[in-house]
Amino acid sequence: MHRSCVVCVLVVDFDVEEIMEGFKMGKKGMTNDIDKIREITGYEPGKAFIYDFNEEGRVRRECVETYGVDTPGEQVVYDMDSKNFHIFPSDLKIADTISESEKKLRLNVYNYFIEYCNNNKDIFDVIKYAPDNSSKLTKSQMSKKENYKNKMIIDEIKGIKTGQGSGNGKWSQVTRGLYKYLPFYYNGKIYNINFMRFYIDKDNKVNCIFKQIQFDRTNIQYVNEYGICYPKTYQNHINKLDKLIQDNKGKNFCYNPPVAYEAKEAEKAIVKEFVKFVKKCEEYDTK
């Protein structure tokens, strides 16, 4: 007999502009200073890559100039509060093209997650979060309550507007909305679907590959809050999920799932791999 898990899936479009509003109130802010970033994290900002296929259909990683690293730019490369890196193309036309691609896939993934769960009640039951709920709990607070155990709250994406993200401010124009993701709140943890893949290379530089998927699990607001969690490979973690979870029990970590960003009906493969990821993590947490 299958046991139904109710998933409080929080799906939110996170915008750099929202972070910047916090900075204006006295937070640490952002920096492009490589020496300062190295001193804080032990790593340096690296390159931006675009994952694609050449005319023969072979996979390629195209390296492009990195904003604020290879070329001058606004102070956005490293966020000293969230501890996240922002490695993206200097050519903002390229960034816009990537952003449009992410918007479409992000919304497709969101919609298919709901459909998949509704059609498979033995996996997750999705309930939508109401900001005006009588308890006045946030999604994070709610997911930690006993009466919401094994439940995931999902914010309703309201058509194209939320699916594409919001904001016309200075900082969102710089980053082009490239770092929006889908977070899912479950049993006090946050499981995220990211539409770009960060990794650390052999020279201890943090790089970002666009048009590749990365999942992460965090026990707090930001995955890098207690230290950089990016993996030391850009390749898929094939048959390595169990070991990753065991090695990071109780810790934040990232996972490179074996899914293709630009595959036909990519959202279906992404959602199914993400469900496996969450269930596997939860399985180990209950041991």
Backbone as CSV, one residue per row, in Angstrom:
resi,resn,N_x,N_y,N_z,CA_x,CA_y,CA_z,C_x,C_y,C_z
1,MET,0.851,-1.199,0.000,0.000,0.000,0.000,0.881,1.240,0.000
2,HIS,0.623,2.159,-0.905,1.426,3.371,-0.968,0.928,4.378,0.053
3,ARG,1.830,5.091,0.578,1.515,6.106,1.562,1.644,7.477,0.929
4,SER,0.621,8.267,1.023,0.627,9.583,0.370,1.376,10.597,1.218
5,CYS,2.258,11.346,0.573,2.960,12.439,1.237,2.425,13.742,0.692
6,VAL,2.010,14.638,1.560,1.572,15.946,1.100,2.780,16.849,1.057
7,VAL,3.008,17.466,-0.059,4.203,18.267,-0.242,3.867,19.729,-0.217
8,CYS,4.424,20.469,0.697,4.245,21.910,0.689,5.300,22.478,-0.225
9,VAL,4.977,22.612,-1.456,5.948,23.045,-2.442,5.906,24.537,-2.550
10,LEU,6.968,25.180,-2.210,7.016,26.619,-2.413,7.663,26.881,-3.754
11,VAL,6.927,27.471,-4.617,7.508,27.843,-5.892,7.513,29.358,-5.970
12,VAL,8.693,29.921,-6.018,8.835,31.367,-6.007,9.830,31.786,-7.060
13,ASP,9.570,32.898,-7.700,10.560,33.494,-8.575,11.371,34.469,-7.755
14,PHE,12.638,34.171,-7.558,13.510,34.972,-6.723,14.269,35.957,-7.591
15,ASP,14.245,37.214,-7.244,14.828,38.248,-8.089,15.934,38.970,-7.339
16,VAL,17.040,39.237,-8.040,18.152,39.953,-7.421,17.700,41.303,-6.911
17,GLU,16.719,41.911,-7.571,16.227,43.202,-7.120,15.693,43.124,-5.692
18,GLU,15.057,41.994,-5.365,14.522,41.823,-4.022,15.644,41.788,-2.990
19,ILE,16.759,41.150,-3.358,17.905,41.113,-2.451,18.404,42.531,-2.199
20,MET,18.494,43.292,-3.298,19.067,44.624,-3.195,18.245,45.534,-2.300
21,GLU,16.944,45.321,-2.235,16.127,46.124,-1.340,16.581,45.925,0.103
22,GLY,16.974,44.690,0.418,17.479,44.401,1.754,18.801,45.087,2.012
23,PHE,19.648,45.154,0.973,20.953,45.775,1.136,20.815,47.247,1.493
24,LYS,19.794,47.886,0.946,19.597,49.308,1.196,19.297,49.585,2.658
25,MET,18.879,48.538,3.386,18.544,48.718,4.795,19.722,48.381,5.701
26,GLY,20.930,48.347,5.161,22.099,48.199,6.005,22.771,46.860,5.964
27,LYS,22.412,45.994,5.022,23.076,44.708,4.926,24.413,44.858,4.224
28,LYS,25.118,43.758,4.058,26.509,43.818,3.586,26.638,44.197,2.119
29,GLY,25.718,43.748,1.273,25.759,44.115,-0.125,26.555,43.157,-0.987
30,MET,26.942,43.645,-2.164,27.647,42.832,-3.145,29.010,43.424,-3.466
31,THR,29.868,42.588,-4.047,31.207,43.052,-4.416,31.697,42.309,-5.652
32,ASN,32.568,42.991,-6.411,33.280,42.352,-7.527,34.765,42.215,-7.213
33,ASP,35.165,42.602,-6.003,36.568,42.607,-5.600,37.064,41.162,-5.435
34,ILE,37.893,40.717,-6.369,38.338,39.324,-6.360,39.116,38.971,-5.103
35,ASP,39.986,39.877,-4.640,40.756,39.609,-3.416,39.828,39.460,-2.217
36,LYS,38.819,40.304,-2.154,37.873,40.245,-1.039,37.055,38.962,-1.091
37,ILE,36.631,38.581,-2.298,35.857,37.353,-2.458,36.690,36.146,-2.056
38,ARG,37.974,36.134,-2.473,38.861,35.027,-2.120,39.057,34.951,-0.605
39,GLU,39.205,36.093,0.034,39.406,36.138,1.484,38.181,35.597,2.221
40,ILE,36.987,35.919,1.740,35.755,35.509,2.407,35.446,34.030,2.168
41,THR,35.601,33.590,0.906,35.108,32.259,0.532,36.190,31.207,0.316
42,GLY,37.412,31.665,0.012,38.460,30.721,-0.367,38.448,30.435,-1.861
43,TYR,37.519,31.065,-2.590,37.387,30.843,-4.027,37.371,32.180,-4.773
44,GLU,37.592,32.089,-6.088,37.524,33.269,-6.944,36.411,33.097,-7.967
45,PRO,35.833,34.199,-8.441,34.852,34.082,-9.526,35.535,33.636,-10.812
46,GLY,34.906,32.730,-11.529,35.506,32.189,-12.747,34.812,32.633,-14.012
47,LYS,34.370,31.658,-14.801,33.833,31.934,-16.121,32.335,31.629,-16.217
48,ALA,31.724,32.250,-17.226,30.346,31.937,-17.588,30.378,31.090,-18.856
49,PHE,29.625,30.019,-18.848,29.537,29.125,-20.000,28.083,28.976,-20.422
50,ILE,27.886,28.691,-21.687,26.556,28.373,-22.187,26.604,26.959,-22.741
51,TYR,25.759,26.100,-22.199,25.699,24.698,-22.618,24.807,24.616,-23.849
52,ASP,25.328,24.035,-24.907,24.590,24.048,-26.170,25.036,22.876,-27.040
53,PHE,24.542,22.859,-28.256,24.925,21.844,-29.228,25.424,22.522,-30.499
54,ASN,26.467,21.959,-31.117,26.968,22.527,-32.360,26.126,22.018,-33.538
55,GLU,26.527,22.377,-34.752,25.743,22.018,-35.929,25.672,20.511,-36.150
56,GLU,26.652,19.784,-35.628,26.645,18.324,-35.759,25.855,17.649,-34.624
57,GLY,25.302,18.461,-33.744,24.528,17.904,-32.649,25.357,17.471,-31.460
58,ARG,26.627,17.850,-31.447,27.498,17.480,-30.331,27.447,18.544,-29.239
59,VAL,27.562,18.073,-28.005,27.513,18.988,-26.866,28.725,19.909,-26.865
60,ARG,28.501,21.162,-26.517,29.606,22.096,-26.372,29.329,23.024,-25.198
61,ARG,30.387,23.511,-24.595,30.283,24.538,-23.559,30.979,25.777,-24.107
62,GLU,30.201,26.774,-24.438,30.767,27.999,-24.991,31.120,28.959,-23.862
63,CYS,32.386,29.329,-23.773,32.841,30.260,-22.741,32.655,31.686,-23.245
64,VAL,32.032,32.519,-22.426,31.809,33.910,-22.811,32.406,34.831,-21.749
65,GLU,32.645,36.082,-22.116,33.181,37.045,-21.155,32.223,37.199,-19.981
66,THR,32.796,37.302,-18.783,31.993,37.332,-17.564,31.845,38.757,-17.045
67,TYR,30.612,39.130,-16.791,30.281,40.466,-16.294,30.923,40.712,-14.927
68,GLY,31.599,41.835,-14.797,32.191,42.210,-13.522,33.488,41.505,-13.195
69,VAL,33.883,40.529,-14.055,35.138,39.803,-13.856,36.057,40.071,-15.040
70,ASP,35.630,39.682,-16.235,36.400,39.965,-17.447,36.216,41.405,-17.909
71,THR,35.066,41.979,-17.589,34.760,43.351,-17.984,34.261,44.117,-16.764
72,PRO,34.388,45.448,-16.745,33.871,46.240,-15.624,32.351,46.120,-15.552
73,GLY,31.807,46.321,-14.361,30.354,46.266,-14.230,29.902,46.621,-12.831
74,GLU,28.588,46.639,-12.637,28.021,46.912,-11.318,28.494,45.855,-10.318
75,GLN,28.456,46.217,-9.037,28.919,45.314,-7.981,27.874,44.219,-7.729
76,VAL,27.962,43.134,-8.493,26.958,42.071,-8.364,27.554,40.660,-8.341
77,VAL,28.874,40.519,-8.492,29.471,39.190,-8.665,29.312,38.297,-7.435
78,TYR,29.508,38.863,-6.235,29.388,38.056,-5.020,28.492,38.758,-4.019
79,ASP,27.502,38.030,-3.526,26.538,38.539,-2.557,27.038,38.176,-1.159
80,MET,27.433,39.172,-0.394,28.038,38.925,0.915,27.029,38.527,1.983
81,ASP,25.748,38.581,1.677,24.734,38.120,2.624,24.294,36.687,2.329
82,SER,23.891,36.429,1.103,23.449,35.079,0.763,24.627,34.151,0.481
83,LYS,25.829,34.729,0.272,27.061,33.998,-0.049,26.993,33.363,-1.449
84,ASN,26.131,33.872,-2.287,25.984,33.337,-3.634,26.812,34.121,-4.648
85,PHE,27.310,33.402,-5.662,28.022,34.020,-6.774,27.039,34.319,-7.908
86,HIS,27.338,35.381,-8.666,26.567,35.717,-9.863,27.545,35.812,-11.023
87,ILE,27.689,34.705,-11.729,28.628,34.609,-12.852,27.792,34.561,-14.125
88,PHE,27.818,35.637,-14.924,26.954,35.662,-16.099,27.588,36.475,-17.228
89,PRO,27.065,36.348,-18.452,27.700,36.971,-19.615,27.740,38.494,-19.563
90,SER,28.843,39.047,-20.040,28.949,40.502,-20.170,28.025,41.011,-21.265
91,ASP,27.851,40.203,-22.308,26.965,40.570,-23.408,25.522,40.383,-22.935
92,LEU,24.856,41.497,-22.654,23.518,41.410,-22.083,22.479,40.915,-23.077
93,LYS,22.783,40.941,-24.362,21.877,40.335,-25.336,21.880,38.815,-25.159
94,ILE,23.073,38.270,-24.901,23.162,36.835,-24.630,22.412,36.512,-23.336
95,ALA,22.598,37.364,-22.331,21.917,37.157,-21.056,20.407,37.199,-21.223
96,ASP,19.920,38.101,-22.047,18.476,38.197,-22.286,17.939,36.929,-22.949
97,THR,18.702,36.392,-23.892,18.283,35.166,-24.579,18.188,34.004,-23.594
98,ILE,19.187,33.904,-22.717,19.168,32.847,-21.699,17.980,33.035,-20.762
99,SER,17.761,34.274,-20.342,16.680,34.567,-19.412,15.316,34.182,-19.984
100,GLU,15.102,34.472,-21.262,13.842,34.108,-21.905,13.668,32.594,-21.936
101,SER,14.747,31.883,-22.196,14.710,30.423,-22.212,14.356,29.884,-20.831
102,GLU,14.967,30.450,-19.799,14.712,30.005,-18.428,13.258,30.258,-18.028
103,LYS,12.727,31.409,-18.407,11.343,31.743,-18.051,10.372,30.679,-18.549
104,LYS,10.554,30.297,-19.793,9.660,29.309,-20.393,9.780,27.965,-19.696
105,LEU,11.004,27.506,-19.490,11.193,26.197,-18.864,10.752,26.223,-17.411
106,ARG,11.030,27.315,-16.713,10.642,27.419,-15.304,9.129,27.270,-15.141
107,LEU,8.378,27.935,-15.998,6.928,27.846,-15.911,6.442,26.455,-16.295
108,ASN,7.059,25.844,-17.304,6.687,24.487,-17.708,6.941,23.484,-16.582
109,VAL,8.077,23.650,-15.896,8.409,22.752,-14.782,7.405,22.920,-13.650
110,TYR,7.083,24.168,-13.339,6.112,24.451,-12.275,4.770,23.785,-12.575
111,ASN,4.269,23.996,-13.783,2.964,23.445,-14.156,2.978,21.919,-14.185
112,TYR,4.065,21.349,-14.699,4.108,19.888,-14.783,4.264,19.262,-13.398
113,PHE,4.958,19.940,-12.496,5.073,19.403,-11.137,3.689,19.226,-10.525
114,ILE,2.849,20.232,-10.674,1.492,20.147,-10.134,0.716,19.021,-10.813
115,GLU,0.795,18.960,-12.134,0.087,17.915,-12.886,0.569,16.527,-12.478
116,TYR,1.876,16.364,-12.374,2.454,15.065,-12.038,2.018,14.605,-10.647
117,CYS,2.014,15.515,-9.716,1.609,15.167,-8.351,0.106,14.889,-8.270
118,ASN,-0.683,15.656,-8.995,-2.134,15.428,-8.991,-2.488,14.076,-9.593
119,ASN,-1.695,13.627,-10.545,-1.961,12.350,-11.211,-1.325,11.164,-10.498
120,ASN,-0.503,11.447,-9.495,0.196,10.389,-8.754,0.112,10.692,-7.257
121,LYS,-1.039,10.448,-6.690,-1.293,10.830,-5.296,-0.407,10.100,-4.297
122,ASP,0.229,9.001,-4.733,1.117,8.285,-3.829,2.477,8.978,-3.741
123,ILE,2.688,10.044,-4.518,3.965,10.770,-4.483,3.834,11.981,-3.566
124,PHE,3.181,13.016,-4.037,2.988,14.229,-3.251,1.603,14.802,-3.524
125,ASP,0.967,15.298,-2.485,-0.235,16.107,-2.648,0.193,17.562,-2.517
126,VAL,-0.127,18.347,-3.510,0.303,19.742,-3.521,-0.781,20.619,-2.919
127,ILE,-0.432,21.451,-1.985,-1.352,22.456,-1.466,-0.719,23.823,-1.688
128,LYS,-1.562,24.788,-2.002,-1.062,26.124,-2.339,-1.106,27.042,-1.125
129,TYR,-0.042,27.751,-0.960,0.113,28.649,0.183,-0.724,29.916,0.010
130,ALA,-1.418,30.290,1.070,-2.193,31.528,1.075,-1.485,32.546,1.965
131,PRO,-0.980,33.639,1.405,-0.268,34.643,2.216,-1.115,35.192,3.361
132,ASP,-2.439,35.184,3.178,-3.323,35.714,4.215,-3.877,34.601,5.104
133,ASN,-3.109,33.514,5.255,-3.577,32.394,6.084,-3.810,32.844,7.516
134,SER,-4.762,32.207,8.169,-5.180,32.640,9.514,-4.061,32.562,10.530
135,SER,-3.119,31.633,10.338,-2.019,31.473,11.293,-0.922,32.508,11.084
136,LYS,-0.936,33.187,9.921,0.067,34.208,9.581,1.479,33.625,9.508
137,LEU,1.568,32.343,9.241,2.874,31.698,9.139,3.476,31.913,7.754
138,THR,4.796,32.041,7.717,5.477,32.036,6.421,5.561,30.598,5.938
139,LYS,5.966,30.417,4.716,6.100,29.054,4.177,7.141,28.245,4.941
140,SER,8.239,28.898,5.287,9.291,28.217,6.039,8.794,27.801,7.422
141,GLN,8.111,28.707,8.101,7.583,28.404,9.430,6.551,27.280,9.367
142,MET,5.696,27.358,8.359,4.642,26.367,8.217,5.209,24.968,8.009
143,SER,6.271,24.867,7.185,6.826,23.548,6.871,7.476,22.889,8.076
144,LYS,7.737,23.654,9.135,8.356,23.113,10.341,7.332,22.690,11.393
145,LYS,6.066,23.047,11.185,5.030,22.714,12.154,4.628,21.244,12.035
146,GLU,4.311,20.644,13.184,3.961,19.222,13.206,2.743,18.936,12.345
147,ASN,1.761,19.837,12.356,0.548,19.583,11.578,0.749,19.788,10.074
148,TYR,1.961,20.215,9.680,2.289,20.315,8.255,3.411,19.352,7.874
149,LYS,3.650,18.387,8.724,4.683,17.400,8.429,4.329,16.643,7.149
150,ASN,5.332,16.387,6.333,5.156,15.696,5.050,4.224,16.453,4.106
151,LYS,4.255,17.767,4.205,3.471,18.598,3.301,4.391,19.623,2.638
152,MET,4.057,19.989,1.425,4.828,20.974,0.685,3.914,22.098,0.226
153,ILE,4.276,23.333,0.518,3.429,24.461,0.138,3.941,25.039,-1.169
154,ILE,3.005,25.332,-2.056,3.410,25.894,-3.334,2.714,27.228,-3.547
155,ASP,3.478,28.258,-3.806,2.886,29.542,-4.153,2.296,29.449,-5.542
156,GLU,1.162,30.061,-5.735,0.535,30.019,-7.047,1.251,30.967,-8.002
157,ILE,1.701,30.416,-9.127,2.256,31.257,-10.178,1.089,31.764,-11.001
158,LYS,0.952,33.055,-11.076,-0.216,33.665,-11.706,0.085,34.044,-13.150
159,GLY,-0.022,33.052,-13.999,0.153,33.311,-15.420,1.570,33.678,-15.782
160,ILE,1.698,34.409,-16.854,3.017,34.738,-17.396,3.794,35.664,-16.479
161,LYS,3.097,36.607,-15.840,3.797,37.621,-15.060,4.715,37.019,-14.006
162,THR,4.160,36.151,-13.134,4.986,35.565,-12.082,5.942,34.536,-12.658
163,GLY,5.502,33.812,-13.678,6.373,32.830,-14.291,7.611,33.459,-14.890
164,GLN,7.465,34.690,-15.358,8.606,35.380,-15.947,9.378,36.195,-14.920
165,GLY,8.830,36.348,-13.736,9.481,37.177,-12.733,9.036,38.615,-12.846
166,SER,9.485,39.436,-11.937,9.060,40.831,-11.915,10.257,41.736,-11.683
167,GLY,10.011,43.020,-11.743,11.050,43.995,-11.401,11.665,44.679,-12.603
168,ASN,11.704,45.995,-12.550,12.338,46.788,-13.599,13.433,47.676,-13.014
169,GLY,13.865,47.358,-11.824,14.867,48.183,-11.158,16.266,47.996,-11.716
170,LYS,17.177,48.798,-11.214,18.565,48.815,-11.694,19.218,47.442,-11.642
171,TRP,19.086,46.747,-10.497,19.824,45.499,-10.328,19.238,44.364,-11.138
172,SER,17.914,44.315,-11.260,17.320,43.251,-12.064,17.649,43.454,-13.536
173,GLN,17.844,44.700,-13.958,18.238,44.958,-15.333,19.662,44.479,-15.589
174,VAL,20.522,44.595,-14.589,21.903,44.136,-14.745,21.961,42.621,-14.869
175,THR,21.285,41.925,-13.978,21.382,40.464,-13.950,20.406,39.775,-14.883
176,ARG,19.458,40.518,-15.415,18.517,39.982,-16.412,17.639,38.855,-15.869
177,GLY,17.460,38.786,-14.555,16.601,37.739,-14.002,17.132,36.333,-14.194
178,LEU,18.447,36.206,-14.340,19.038,34.902,-14.646,19.010,33.928,-13.477
179,TYR,18.863,34.442,-12.251,19.013,33.561,-11.080,17.702,33.245,-10.385
180,LYS,16.620,33.240,-11.141,15.347,32.822,-10.570,15.320,31.291,-10.501
181,TYR,14.671,30.770,-9.486,14.641,29.323,-9.285,13.306,28.933,-8.684
182,LEU,13.074,27.651,-8.532,11.848,27.156,-7.921,12.183,26.475,-6.594
183,PRO,11.811,27.083,-5.462,12.069,26.459,-4.157,10.844,25.697,-3.633
184,PHE,11.092,24.566,-3.014,10.041,23.705,-2.489,10.294,23.490,-0.994
185,TYR,9.344,23.873,-0.153,9.503,23.756,1.296,8.893,22.446,1.784
186,TYR,9.716,21.678,2.499,9.264,20.347,2.911,9.929,19.947,4.217
187,ASN,9.134,19.706,5.236,9.635,19.267,6.544,10.776,20.141,7.067
188,GLY,10.623,21.440,6.918,11.610,22.372,7.469,12.824,22.595,6.605
189,LYS,12.874,21.948,5.451,14.008,22.115,4.534,13.514,22.762,3.242
190,ILE,14.456,23.259,2.445,14.113,23.837,1.147,14.839,23.046,0.071
191,TYR,14.081,22.566,-0.890,14.627,21.875,-2.052,14.438,22.786,-3.262
192,ASN,15.533,23.095,-3.949,15.474,24.055,-5.047,15.775,23.429,-6.400
193,ILE,15.051,23.884,-7.419,15.384,23.565,-8.809,15.985,24.826,-9.410
194,ASN,17.256,24.741,-9.801,17.967,25.868,-10.404,18.129,25.626,-11.901
195,PHE,18.087,26.689,-12.665,18.142,26.564,-14.120,19.493,26.987,-14.681
196,MET,20.490,26.903,-13.832,21.893,27.093,-14.197,22.704,26.213,-13.250
197,ARG,23.919,25.877,-13.617,24.716,24.945,-12.816,26.036,25.587,-12.409
198,PHE,26.246,25.709,-11.109,27.515,26.229,-10.576,28.448,25.073,-10.240
199,TYR,29.742,25.313,-10.403,30.723,24.310,-9.994,32.066,24.981,-9.723
200,ILE,32.915,24.290,-8.966,34.254,24.778,-8.633,35.262,23.986,-9.450
201,ASP,36.159,24.680,-10.141,37.146,23.972,-10.971,38.426,23.690,-10.198
202,LYS,39.408,23.089,-10.869,40.657,22.683,-10.213,41.477,23.865,-9.733
203,ASP,41.179,25.073,-10.240,41.888,26.284,-9.807,41.137,27.022,-8.706
204,ASN,40.160,26.347,-8.109,39.342,26.940,-7.039,38.599,28.189,-7.501
205,LYS,38.100,28.136,-8.731,37.274,29.213,-9.258,35.834,28.725,-9.416
206,VAL,34.900,29.608,-9.088,33.488,29.288,-9.206,33.009,29.686,-10.596
207,ASN,32.486,28.714,-11.324,32.000,28.932,-12.680,30.511,28.638,-12.748
208,CYS,29.872,29.166,-13.783,28.449,28.932,-13.961,28.168,28.519,-15.400
209,ILE,27.404,27.433,-15.558,26.987,26.979,-16.883,25.484,27.192,-17.010
210,PHE,25.101,28.014,-17.974,23.691,28.233,-18.223,23.142,27.144,-19.135
211,LYS,21.835,26.939,-19.034,21.125,25.887,-19.766,21.529,24.502,-19.275
212,GLN,21.789,24.402,-17.974,21.932,23.121,-17.294,21.207,23.209,-15.962
213,ILE,20.703,22.067,-15.511,19.885,22.013,-14.301,20.723,21.592,-13.098
214,GLN,20.421,22.196,-11.947,21.059,21.805,-10.688,20.006,21.849,-9.587
215,PHE,19.990,20.823,-8.747,19.131,20.808,-7.564,19.991,21.118,-6.341
216,ASP,19.364,21.637,-5.304,20.070,21.727,-4.029,19.096,21.556,-2.883
217,ARG,19.645,21.148,-1.757,18.873,21.041,-0.530,19.540,21.912,0.519
218,THR,18.732,22.727,1.191,19.280,23.576,2.237,18.403,23.512,3.479
219,ASN,19.044,23.583,4.621,18.328,23.576,5.896,18.063,24.983,6.404
220,ILE,18.583,25.977,5.670,18.395,27.377,6.033,18.004,28.140,4.776
221,GLN,18.002,29.458,4.842,17.489,30.237,3.715,18.332,30.104,2.460
222,TYR,19.663,30.179,2.617,20.546,30.158,1.455,21.462,28.940,1.490
223,VAL,21.650,28.320,0.331,22.426,27.083,0.286,23.880,27.292,0.695
224,ASN,24.436,28.479,0.430,25.848,28.742,0.757,26.045,29.495,2.072
225,GLU,25.001,29.595,2.865,25.064,30.434,4.062,26.148,29.991,5.042
226,TYR,26.410,28.696,5.130,27.436,28.184,6.047,28.708,27.785,5.318
227,GLY,28.844,28.220,4.078,30.022,27.881,3.287,29.616,27.482,1.881
228,ILE,30.500,27.691,0.916,30.194,27.401,-0.474,29.921,25.906,-0.663
229,CYS,28.776,25.590,-1.272,28.348,24.192,-1.431,28.405,23.703,-2.874
230,TYR,28.883,24.523,-3.773,28.910,24.103,-5.174,29.776,22.856,-5.343
231,PRO,29.378,21.946,-6.209,30.184,20.732,-6.432,31.458,21.034,-7.206
232,LYS,32.392,20.107,-7.173,33.663,20.293,-7.878,33.656,19.605,-9.238
233,THR,32.490,19.561,-9.839,32.352,19.047,-11.194,31.124,19.676,-11.829
234,TYR,31.179,19.856,-13.137,30.006,20.338,-13.866,29.240,19.168,-14.469
235,GLN,29.807,17.978,-14.391,29.186,16.818,-15.018,28.040,16.273,-14.164
236,ASN,27.169,15.512,-14.807,26.049,14.916,-14.091,26.537,13.967,-13.004
237,HIS,25.843,13.971,-11.880,26.152,13.053,-10.779,25.433,11.720,-11.022
238,ILE,25.939,10.943,-11.947,25.294,9.677,-12.284,25.634,8.622,-11.232
239,ASN,24.594,8.033,-10.650,24.745,6.988,-9.621,25.543,7.471,-8.405
240,LYS,25.439,8.762,-8.097,26.195,9.303,-6.964,25.315,9.979,-5.918
241,LEU,23.994,9.945,-6.125,23.111,10.664,-5.208,23.171,10.107,-3.791
242,ASP,23.152,8.788,-3.656,23.176,8.193,-2.312,24.414,8.636,-1.538
243,LYS,25.549,8.602,-2.187,26.793,8.997,-1.516,26.789,10.478,-1.169
244,LEU,26.268,11.308,-2.070,26.194,12.746,-1.800,25.350,13.018,-0.555
245,ILE,24.225,12.335,-0.459,23.351,12.541,0.698,24.027,12.059,1.975
246,GLN,24.648,10.888,1.920,25.317,10.340,3.100,26.472,11.233,3.550
247,ASP,27.223,11.762,2.582,28.354,12.624,2.913,27.923,13.986,3.436
248,ASN,26.663,14.358,3.165,26.182,15.689,3.552,24.966,15.625,4.466
249,LYS,24.900,14.585,5.274,23.756,14.431,6.174,23.663,15.634,7.104
250,GLY,22.529,16.292,7.086,22.327,17.469,7.914,22.944,18.733,7.360
251,LYS,23.568,18.649,6.188,24.234,19.804,5.586,23.536,20.217,4.292
252,ASN,23.870,21.418,3.831,23.397,21.873,2.528,24.288,21.277,1.445
253,PHE,23.702,20.969,0.292,24.530,20.476,-0.807,23.810,20.636,-2.143
254,CYS,24.577,20.554,-3.233,24.050,20.654,-4.598,24.191,19.316,-5.308
255,TYR,23.301,19.093,-6.254,23.275,17.842,-7.011,23.042,18.149,-8.484
256,ASN,23.880,17.557,-9.357,23.749,17.737,-10.799,22.968,16.553,-11.383
257,PRO,21.673,16.706,-11.594,20.860,15.570,-12.046,21.110,15.233,-13.517
258,PRO,20.952,13.982,-13.890,21.154,13.563,-15.282,19.929,13.881,-16.142
259,VAL,19.694,15.174,-16.364,18.586,15.621,-17.209,19.103,16.655,-18.206
260,ALA,18.442,16.758,-19.335,18.863,17.678,-20.390,17.936,18.887,-20.432
261,TYR,18.496,20.059,-20.298,17.760,21.322,-20.262,16.921,21.515,-21.528
262,GLU,17.500,21.210,-22.694,16.838,21.513,-23.959,16.208,20.284,-24.621
263,ALA,16.034,19.225,-23.873,15.399,18.031,-24.430,13.915,18.294,-24.693
264,LYS,13.329,17.506,-25.568,11.897,17.605,-25.805,11.155,17.240,-24.525
265,GLU,10.212,18.088,-24.133,9.465,17.902,-22.881,10.413,17.744,-21.699
266,ALA,11.400,18.625,-21.650,12.416,18.571,-20.582,11.795,18.659,-19.202
267,GLU,10.687,19.386,-19.084,10.060,19.565,-17.779,9.665,18.237,-17.144
268,LYS,9.292,17.250,-17.956,8.873,15.962,-17.411,10.048,15.230,-16.771
269,ALA,11.179,15.212,-17.456,12.364,14.548,-16.900,12.861,15.283,-15.662
270,ILE,12.828,16.620,-15.700,13.298,17.412,-14.562,12.445,17.138,-13.327
271,VAL,11.138,17.163,-13.487,10.236,16.936,-12.351,10.418,15.528,-11.784
272,LYS,10.498,14.526,-12.641,10.638,13.144,-12.160,11.953,12.936,-11.422
273,GLU,13.034,13.548,-11.920,14.316,13.451,-11.218,14.278,14.215,-9.906
274,PHE,13.569,15.337,-9.894,13.474,16.139,-8.677,12.687,15.393,-7.601
275,VAL,11.623,14.736,-7.986,10.849,13.939,-7.035,11.729,12.851,-6.424
276,LYS,12.517,12.179,-7.277,13.447,11.160,-6.770,14.426,11.771,-5.782
277,PHE,14.928,12.956,-6.113,15.897,13.657,-5.265,15.311,13.937,-3.878
278,VAL,14.115,14.505,-3.845,13.487,14.836,-2.563,13.209,13.580,-1.756
279,LYS,12.621,12.591,-2.394,12.258,11.373,-1.674,13.488,10.638,-1.141
280,LYS,14.560,10.635,-1.922,15.789,9.982,-1.484,16.401,10.714,-0.287
281,CYS,16.420,12.041,-0.343,16.933,12.826,0.791,16.124,12.574,2.046
282,GLU,14.823,12.561,1.899,13.944,12.353,3.059,14.078,10.940,3.615
283,GLU,14.307,9.994,2.732,14.497,8.605,3.151,15.711,8.483,4.064
284,TYR,16.807,9.132,3.701,17.998,9.080,4.535,17.820,9.862,5.831
285,ASP,17.050,10.947,5.785,16.855,11.762,6.975,16.046,11.025,8.044
286,THR,15.278,10.042,7.635,14.459,9.308,8.604,15.142,8.047,9.132
287,LYS,16.344,7.770,8.611,17.067,6.581,9.064,17.750,6.840,10.405
